[in-house]
Amino acid sequence: METYSVEQASRNALNWCENNKGWARICDIENVDSLYKNWAELSEKEKSYWVKQFGQYDAESAWIEFGKSPCKVPYGFITGKGDFYRNILDVPLHHNLMTVYKVS
């Protein structure tokens, strides 16, 4: 069974980002929240669902805590082995990983 450390994943992700311009590791991005859809960007239909479930004043807080906020940019995962995966479920067990985002 192959195993790789978090440190290996971090180092491989840094190297991968240097070779793939416009990508950055999650730990190198100052405002990660900007990568995900926020309450103000939801459609009125999406907002109304949360208001019906939690009431006008609690809907936004509930969505922030329980909602699935879709990512607005491409992202993937670099493993300790140095491989790139688009889907986290494809990463082999015990390979550890670091998330990378397309930031430009």
PyMOL CGO cylinders between C-alpha atoms (Angstrom):
from pymol import cmd
from pymol.cgo import CYLINDER

trace = [
    CYLINDER, 0.00, 0.00, 0.00, 1.41, 3.38, -1.03, 0.3, 1, 1, 1, 1, 1, 1,
    CYLINDER, 1.41, 3.38, -1.03, 1.25, 6.16, 1.54, 0.3, 1, 1, 1, 1, 1, 1,
    CYLINDER, 1.25, 6.16, 1.54, 2.21, 9.81, 1.18, 0.3, 1, 1, 1, 1, 1, 1,
    CYLINDER, 2.21, 9.81, 1.18, 2.39, 12.57, 3.76, 0.3, 1, 1, 1, 1, 1, 1,
    CYLINDER, 2.39, 12.57, 3.76, 0.66, 15.92, 3.91, 0.3, 1, 1, 1, 1, 1, 1,
    CYLINDER, 0.66, 15.92, 3.91, 4.07, 17.55, 3.53, 0.3, 1, 1, 1, 1, 1, 1,
    CYLINDER, 4.07, 17.55, 3.53, 4.65, 15.65, 0.29, 0.3, 1, 1, 1, 1, 1, 1,
    CYLINDER, 4.65, 15.65, 0.29, 1.24, 16.73, -1.00, 0.3, 1, 1, 1, 1, 1, 1,
    CYLINDER, 1.24, 16.73, -1.00, 1.95, 20.35, -0.10, 0.3, 1, 1, 1, 1, 1, 1,
    CYLINDER, 1.95, 20.35, -0.10, 5.36, 20.30, -1.80, 0.3, 1, 1, 1, 1, 1, 1,
    CYLINDER, 5.36, 20.30, -1.80, 3.97, 18.58, -4.90, 0.3, 1, 1, 1, 1, 1, 1,
    CYLINDER, 3.97, 18.58, -4.90, 1.08, 21.04, -5.09, 0.3, 1, 1, 1, 1, 1, 1,
    CYLINDER, 1.08, 21.04, -5.09, 3.52, 23.97, -4.93, 0.3, 1, 1, 1, 1, 1, 1,
    CYLINDER, 3.52, 23.97, -4.93, 5.58, 22.46, -7.76, 0.3, 1, 1, 1, 1, 1, 1,
    CYLINDER, 5.58, 22.46, -7.76, 2.44, 21.69, -9.76, 0.3, 1, 1, 1, 1, 1, 1,
    CYLINDER, 2.44, 21.69, -9.76, 1.18, 25.27, -9.41, 0.3, 1, 1, 1, 1, 1, 1,
    CYLINDER, 1.18, 25.27, -9.41, 4.56, 26.65, -10.51, 0.3, 1, 1, 1, 1, 1, 1,
    CYLINDER, 4.56, 26.65, -10.51, 4.28, 24.52, -13.67, 0.3, 1, 1, 1, 1, 1, 1,
    CYLINDER, 4.28, 24.52, -13.67, 0.59, 25.34, -14.23, 0.3, 1, 1, 1, 1, 1, 1,
    CYLINDER, 0.59, 25.34, -14.23, 0.34, 29.11, -14.21, 0.3, 1, 1, 1, 1, 1, 1,
    CYLINDER, 0.34, 29.11, -14.21, -2.86, 30.57, -12.85, 0.3, 1, 1, 1, 1, 1, 1,
    CYLINDER, -2.86, 30.57, -12.85, -3.33, 27.85, -10.23, 0.3, 1, 1, 1, 1, 1, 1,
    CYLINDER, -3.33, 27.85, -10.23, -2.74, 28.24, -6.48, 0.3, 1, 1, 1, 1, 1, 1,
    CYLINDER, -2.74, 28.24, -6.48, -2.79, 26.03, -3.41, 0.3, 1, 1, 1, 1, 1, 1,
    CYLINDER, -2.79, 26.03, -3.41, -5.62, 26.63, -0.97, 0.3, 1, 1, 1, 1, 1, 1,
    CYLINDER, -5.62, 26.63, -0.97, -3.12, 27.68, 1.70, 0.3, 1, 1, 1, 1, 1, 1,
    CYLINDER, -3.12, 27.68, 1.70, -1.77, 30.41, -0.63, 0.3, 1, 1, 1, 1, 1, 1,
    CYLINDER, -1.77, 30.41, -0.63, -5.15, 32.05, -1.29, 0.3, 1, 1, 1, 1, 1, 1,
    CYLINDER, -5.15, 32.05, -1.29, -6.02, 34.90, 1.05, 0.3, 1, 1, 1, 1, 1, 1,
    CYLINDER, -6.02, 34.90, 1.05, -9.78, 35.02, 0.51, 0.3, 1, 1, 1, 1, 1, 1,
    CYLINDER, -9.78, 35.02, 0.51, -11.00, 31.47, -0.10, 0.3, 1, 1, 1, 1, 1, 1,
    CYLINDER, -11.00, 31.47, -0.10, -14.61, 32.62, 0.42, 0.3, 1, 1, 1, 1, 1, 1,
    CYLINDER, -14.61, 32.62, 0.42, -14.42, 34.52, -2.88, 0.3, 1, 1, 1, 1, 1, 1,
    CYLINDER, -14.42, 34.52, -2.88, -14.10, 31.19, -4.71, 0.3, 1, 1, 1, 1, 1, 1,
    CYLINDER, -14.10, 31.19, -4.71, -17.55, 30.08, -3.63, 0.3, 1, 1, 1, 1, 1, 1,
    CYLINDER, -17.55, 30.08, -3.63, -21.03, 31.40, -4.33, 0.3, 1, 1, 1, 1, 1, 1,
    CYLINDER, -21.03, 31.40, -4.33, -22.32, 33.59, -1.49, 0.3, 1, 1, 1, 1, 1, 1,
    CYLINDER, -22.32, 33.59, -1.49, -25.85, 34.38, -0.33, 0.3, 1, 1, 1, 1, 1, 1,
    CYLINDER, -25.85, 34.38, -0.33, -26.09, 37.53, -2.47, 0.3, 1, 1, 1, 1, 1, 1,
    CYLINDER, -26.09, 37.53, -2.47, -25.33, 35.48, -5.58, 0.3, 1, 1, 1, 1, 1, 1,
    CYLINDER, -25.33, 35.48, -5.58, -28.16, 33.00, -5.04, 0.3, 1, 1, 1, 1, 1, 1,
    CYLINDER, -28.16, 33.00, -5.04, -31.22, 33.21, -7.25, 0.3, 1, 1, 1, 1, 1, 1,
    CYLINDER, -31.22, 33.21, -7.25, -34.49, 34.33, -5.69, 0.3, 1, 1, 1, 1, 1, 1,
    CYLINDER, -34.49, 34.33, -5.69, -35.77, 30.76, -6.09, 0.3, 1, 1, 1, 1, 1, 1,
    CYLINDER, -35.77, 30.76, -6.09, -32.81, 29.37, -4.10, 0.3, 1, 1, 1, 1, 1, 1,
    CYLINDER, -32.81, 29.37, -4.10, -33.20, 32.03, -1.41, 0.3, 1, 1, 1, 1, 1, 1,
    CYLINDER, -33.20, 32.03, -1.41, -36.95, 31.39, -1.07, 0.3, 1, 1, 1, 1, 1, 1,
    CYLINDER, -36.95, 31.39, -1.07, -36.28, 27.71, -0.32, 0.3, 1, 1, 1, 1, 1, 1,
    CYLINDER, -36.28, 27.71, -0.32, -34.07, 28.67, 2.63, 0.3, 1, 1, 1, 1, 1, 1,
    CYLINDER, -34.07, 28.67, 2.63, -36.50, 31.34, 3.84, 0.3, 1, 1, 1, 1, 1, 1,
    CYLINDER, -36.50, 31.34, 3.84, -39.36, 28.81, 3.82, 0.3, 1, 1, 1, 1, 1, 1,
    CYLINDER, -39.36, 28.81, 3.82, -37.27, 26.33, 5.81, 0.3, 1, 1, 1, 1, 1, 1,
    CYLINDER, -37.27, 26.33, 5.81, -35.70, 28.69, 8.36, 0.3, 1, 1, 1, 1, 1, 1,
    CYLINDER, -35.70, 28.69, 8.36, -37.55, 32.00, 8.29, 0.3, 1, 1, 1, 1, 1, 1,
    CYLINDER, -37.55, 32.00, 8.29, -36.47, 35.36, 6.89, 0.3, 1, 1, 1, 1, 1, 1,
    CYLINDER, -36.47, 35.36, 6.89, -33.91, 36.18, 9.59, 0.3, 1, 1, 1, 1, 1, 1,
    CYLINDER, -33.91, 36.18, 9.59, -32.25, 32.78, 9.88, 0.3, 1, 1, 1, 1, 1, 1,
    CYLINDER, -32.25, 32.78, 9.88, -32.20, 31.76, 6.21, 0.3, 1, 1, 1, 1, 1, 1,
    CYLINDER, -32.20, 31.76, 6.21, -28.83, 33.27, 5.30, 0.3, 1, 1, 1, 1, 1, 1,
    CYLINDER, -28.83, 33.27, 5.30, -27.13, 31.87, 8.40, 0.3, 1, 1, 1, 1, 1, 1,
    CYLINDER, -27.13, 31.87, 8.40, -28.63, 28.44, 7.75, 0.3, 1, 1, 1, 1, 1, 1,
    CYLINDER, -28.63, 28.44, 7.75, -27.48, 28.50, 4.12, 0.3, 1, 1, 1, 1, 1, 1,
    CYLINDER, -27.48, 28.50, 4.12, -23.95, 29.48, 5.16, 0.3, 1, 1, 1, 1, 1, 1,
    CYLINDER, -23.95, 29.48, 5.16, -23.80, 26.63, 7.67, 0.3, 1, 1, 1, 1, 1, 1,
    CYLINDER, -23.80, 26.63, 7.67, -25.76, 23.88, 5.91, 0.3, 1, 1, 1, 1, 1, 1,
    CYLINDER, -25.76, 23.88, 5.91, -25.97, 24.84, 2.24, 0.3, 1, 1, 1, 1, 1, 1,
    CYLINDER, -25.97, 24.84, 2.24, -23.80, 23.43, -0.49, 0.3, 1, 1, 1, 1, 1, 1,
    CYLINDER, -23.80, 23.43, -0.49, -21.98, 26.44, -1.81, 0.3, 1, 1, 1, 1, 1, 1,
    CYLINDER, -21.98, 26.44, -1.81, -20.78, 25.64, -5.33, 0.3, 1, 1, 1, 1, 1, 1,
    CYLINDER, -20.78, 25.64, -5.33, -17.26, 26.63, -6.32, 0.3, 1, 1, 1, 1, 1, 1,
    CYLINDER, -17.26, 26.63, -6.32, -17.10, 29.31, -9.01, 0.3, 1, 1, 1, 1, 1, 1,
    CYLINDER, -17.10, 29.31, -9.01, -13.71, 28.30, -10.41, 0.3, 1, 1, 1, 1, 1, 1,
    CYLINDER, -13.71, 28.30, -10.41, -12.08, 25.05, -11.54, 0.3, 1, 1, 1, 1, 1, 1,
    CYLINDER, -12.08, 25.05, -11.54, -10.31, 23.14, -8.78, 0.3, 1, 1, 1, 1, 1, 1,
    CYLINDER, -10.31, 23.14, -8.78, -8.61, 19.83, -8.21, 0.3, 1, 1, 1, 1, 1, 1,
    CYLINDER, -8.61, 19.83, -8.21, -6.44, 17.85, -5.83, 0.3, 1, 1, 1, 1, 1, 1,
    CYLINDER, -6.44, 17.85, -5.83, -2.70, 17.17, -5.90, 0.3, 1, 1, 1, 1, 1, 1,
    CYLINDER, -2.70, 17.17, -5.90, -1.63, 14.04, -4.04, 0.3, 1, 1, 1, 1, 1, 1,
    CYLINDER, -1.63, 14.04, -4.04, 1.51, 13.29, -2.11, 0.3, 1, 1, 1, 1, 1, 1,
    CYLINDER, 1.51, 13.29, -2.11, 2.54, 11.24, -5.13, 0.3, 1, 1, 1, 1, 1, 1,
    CYLINDER, 2.54, 11.24, -5.13, 2.20, 14.36, -7.31, 0.3, 1, 1, 1, 1, 1, 1,
    CYLINDER, 2.20, 14.36, -7.31, -0.87, 13.30, -9.31, 0.3, 1, 1, 1, 1, 1, 1,
    CYLINDER, -0.87, 13.30, -9.31, -3.76, 15.66, -10.15, 0.3, 1, 1, 1, 1, 1, 1,
    CYLINDER, -3.76, 15.66, -10.15, -7.38, 14.59, -9.66, 0.3, 1, 1, 1, 1, 1, 1,
    CYLINDER, -7.38, 14.59, -9.66, -10.54, 16.55, -10.45, 0.3, 1, 1, 1, 1, 1, 1,
    CYLINDER, -10.54, 16.55, -10.45, -12.70, 14.49, -8.11, 0.3, 1, 1, 1, 1, 1, 1,
    CYLINDER, -12.70, 14.49, -8.11, -11.69, 13.88, -4.50, 0.3, 1, 1, 1, 1, 1, 1,
    CYLINDER, -11.69, 13.88, -4.50, -13.31, 10.44, -4.62, 0.3, 1, 1, 1, 1, 1, 1,
    CYLINDER, -13.31, 10.44, -4.62, -10.74, 9.38, -7.24, 0.3, 1, 1, 1, 1, 1, 1,
    CYLINDER, -10.74, 9.38, -7.24, -7.76, 10.08, -4.94, 0.3, 1, 1, 1, 1, 1, 1,
    CYLINDER, -7.76, 10.08, -4.94, -6.28, 6.78, -3.74, 0.3, 1, 1, 1, 1, 1, 1,
    CYLINDER, -6.28, 6.78, -3.74, -6.58, 6.03, -0.05, 0.3, 1, 1, 1, 1, 1, 1,
    CYLINDER, -6.58, 6.03, -0.05, -3.57, 7.15, 2.06, 0.3, 1, 1, 1, 1, 1, 1,
    CYLINDER, -3.57, 7.15, 2.06, -2.17, 9.44, -0.64, 0.3, 1, 1, 1, 1, 1, 1,
    CYLINDER, -2.17, 9.44, -0.64, -3.00, 12.67, 1.26, 0.3, 1, 1, 1, 1, 1, 1,
    CYLINDER, -3.00, 12.67, 1.26, -3.76, 15.71, -0.86, 0.3, 1, 1, 1, 1, 1, 1,
    CYLINDER, -3.76, 15.71, -0.86, -3.85, 19.46, -1.22, 0.3, 1, 1, 1, 1, 1, 1,
    CYLINDER, -3.85, 19.46, -1.22, -6.60, 21.37, -3.01, 0.3, 1, 1, 1, 1, 1, 1,
    CYLINDER, -6.60, 21.37, -3.01, -5.60, 23.70, -5.84, 0.3, 1, 1, 1, 1, 1, 1,
    CYLINDER, -5.60, 23.70, -5.84, -7.75, 26.36, -7.53, 0.3, 1, 1, 1, 1, 1, 1,
    CYLINDER, -7.75, 26.36, -7.53, -7.62, 28.12, -10.89, 0.3, 1, 1, 1, 1, 1, 1,
    CYLINDER, -7.62, 28.12, -10.89, -7.29, 31.73, -9.78, 0.3, 1, 1, 1, 1, 1, 1,
    CYLINDER, -7.29, 31.73, -9.78, -6.49, 33.47, -13.06, 0.3, 1, 1, 1, 1, 1, 1,
]
cmd.load_cgo(trace, "trace")
